[in-house]
Amino acid sequence: MTIRTRSARRTRLTAVAAAGAGLALALTGCSSDDGGGDGGGGASSTADCSAFDSYGDLSGKTVTVYAGIVAPEDQPYMDSYKPFEDCTGATVNYTADKNFEQQIVVQAKAGNAPDIAIVPQPGLLQQLVATGKAVEPPKAVADNVDKWWGEDWKKYGTVDGTFYAAPSGASVKSLVWYSPKEFKDKGYEVPTTLDDLKSLSDKIVADGDHKPWCAGIGSGEATGWPVTDWMEDMMLRIGGPDVYDQWVAHDIAFNSEVPTQALDAVGDYLKNPDYVNGGIGDVSSIATTTFQDGGLPILDGTCSLHRQASFYASNFPEGTDVSENGDVFAFYLPGKTADDHPVLGGGEFNLAFADRPEVQAFQTYLSTDLWANTKAKASSDATGGGWISANTGLDTANLVNPIDQLAAGILQDPNTVFRFDGSDQMPAAVGSNSFWKQSTSWITGQSTKDTLDKIESSWP
């Protein structure tokens, strides 16, 4: 199972219509000294190239971009590049490939890499830097990341103390899906702490209409991955971000105290016969239910709660009103206290393999709030949303999708402590093998101790 396949399943699943027409240029005035400035939500009615003055005349120059982001999600990327092309005279050639993860490593080692690669996770970024072919970005990129992103995000674009890649898109995994109508009718309140979440679950049980939680972890060769997300969320909440980092790096054993507490905390929900599997079956049915189907019982009132990432919005049937007052919506999976705000998620990074002036100029543009707003509007226009960024300069008014607005708000919250998906950073023998497989065995009856012992023994 390749990393890209995992990313496609976990952070890029969108049931969208064919990509729409190109983005109309509507750029607001920006500072011309660093290519950054206030994106202003793209609200101006006239094109303004002043933000691109510092890049100079790049007529006749070409920048190549390579990514695993395929149709229809590739069109908004190309649309977002058009202002840079129109204002500088450069040409940006975008190539999408479902086999990106394998091919980009081959290309880098052979010295045939693109100018810029959109890398979907830090582990692959580290692998590409290790080829010796990646180049550091200009200072303007680092300055923009310092301005528009938190330290957590910059860390994920840094390898061995050297900053290489600015963040691009992002996803939020720390969400719980629910029925706003059910909550209103029954007087349920969105929980603000983990204890509140447990109390809510118990209240739904006591009300006796149905089991509160529904889930599915089936995903072909990747069956089990939703459990890893659950555990990662609990690691963040029980151990805190520092212990989470130690666990991901294997500075603490997989079967040590805090990971054991975290998986047991997941078991309080997923292996509790009073809690699951609403509208589907017993605990064991979680393993045979696809992740796509896991939350659908919310719509027929046989389940109340489903923990899954922001991309899950696309899995509800066409015509479903996914909004705060609609058929289904989501709330932030709370921390231990109302003040704790850990967030599990994913994202992409722009890594360069060339330092020609046109490449550095384009790399700088991609690190600005101007690009983030242009890309958000392009995604809203072409596919109805499904893309956000952790760039704090992103104007949520450019996001038409309520889930995008919710997720972006969570990422922009100054109290948010973001951590990247842990299994995506672990060695493949663990993150995309034993962690998935043993999590499935755990759902079907294997003990927490045996599960974590087996994962620990698989670590290279």
Steps between C-alpha positions, in 0.01 A plus 500: 500500500657825389491820696306666221230234512468560870484873447238454232286296733553710808532860403392538141174312464256741344191417302499802278379602161734551210733794538354829393629788299819689581519743787426858404776731609391705796811590690515773756785741550793338682835605628750476216811474714477130584234353276277455802261753642134484582316266267182685593292196410529574128217748539621767256318531171814590303813300437804640683850377421677718757546201730719341234726798428786367712522185287597697192434415136509123464379488140614184323583324827333171599444340840405132525276372781445131576239360740271209579194725493298385200175606330274664595706643786788593272306773317478742796878474540554595137244779532681636805825518301346716227546838678871425540524407131302803381689749718857369456487351151620161628341169409416243767467142379310276742520121476288266714585134558325240716841336543656824619651359822700233325591705195615816677760303696624333180516834322682673785763227527552511124542878499186538290265651757247776422564856609241465777329194647186517714592251771209354702675419828817566701637146474523522120641852530782365716563221254526746211734732690718196575562459124706817514312648206251726684594867540426750772241768419579872492477696824168651388338156525626444852386850596152433362476172691603680819229757434211284383551164671575379851828345610346154482448529127847638434646207691339255260669674207837485675751213476799469731466862606480640147175645366410369154130522424207730568164343586226493238159338558383347826236272647345462844441154643387587853129517420183325619202484261147538636142594414423864588128419494538216749707717732238775486203266545655313792677791666849358448786749519826489308762382753794721589708243694569128473296443816209684335531271198481195724202642686323574172561142386358367826195723470427371151527146634263585786249651258480154348423587138822365354869449568683833488800420283539350154825413325661309217866423441484299177728638230635214290871454558490799735228359728556620855628850430203679666604341831846653461342845468292435812812396692699798378225735614499336843880510520483876447234540768637264765874542453515849353694612191848433639425140592322462165819609322706254705260219411506581128881512504514176705678678782246320717389146427174430322396280791599744775265660752348794311437313172333227706278758667420656162391175333298405806332842477408422139367166624271682742313604184568254218506180707213597729194289404273764651646763268541326161420427227187714465286406202748235384565223752723402791862596569637249248294660222737798509765288329269392218346843438680724253616834635289666232183344645597535865324831568199470272262371775498855638268591214236242591514568873653167605830657603591834654879534482778408256865603532653568161699764313369803312511315168214279620251767391525364146383153607146605579250452215453773243249751626594461867507838673839502673481813713454624854120488467483228237467124487848436634796704621811458715649638819857512625604189694564670835813491714530401864396852599318774314830688472687208344486516122709222341423436133598198293524553128690475177638727235732559207829682448664672202851360460737640236775323308622810318593854605462689174346848551166398349478194727579703810246763396227240453594328825467835676156560347384160625597597855287817508152569629425626148548153355304336784200722431530460124515121539205495743287698257608280211402187693168653600425595141614178335403224743285662767781495750689216663826693548631706790833628624641567844622835366362749752456755221234283337168685492234243588254703291668337201390159626146413390494158665385514867735216596791684336406808703483294820833329436676822403369668813638216712842530335504879540405489869800646688458230765532217250799269537530316169658160451536312175353154461734271694483188286594707194829581673583151623701242304286327239537167683303660782300794370354326195529140612502373858315800645211443259496121526530477876237772546261282300583199717442717806151591380418132449610397849876521545609661828658843523820346638537246221418763240759749616761231567469378141523851357803574716675182385447601136686831534813488280 
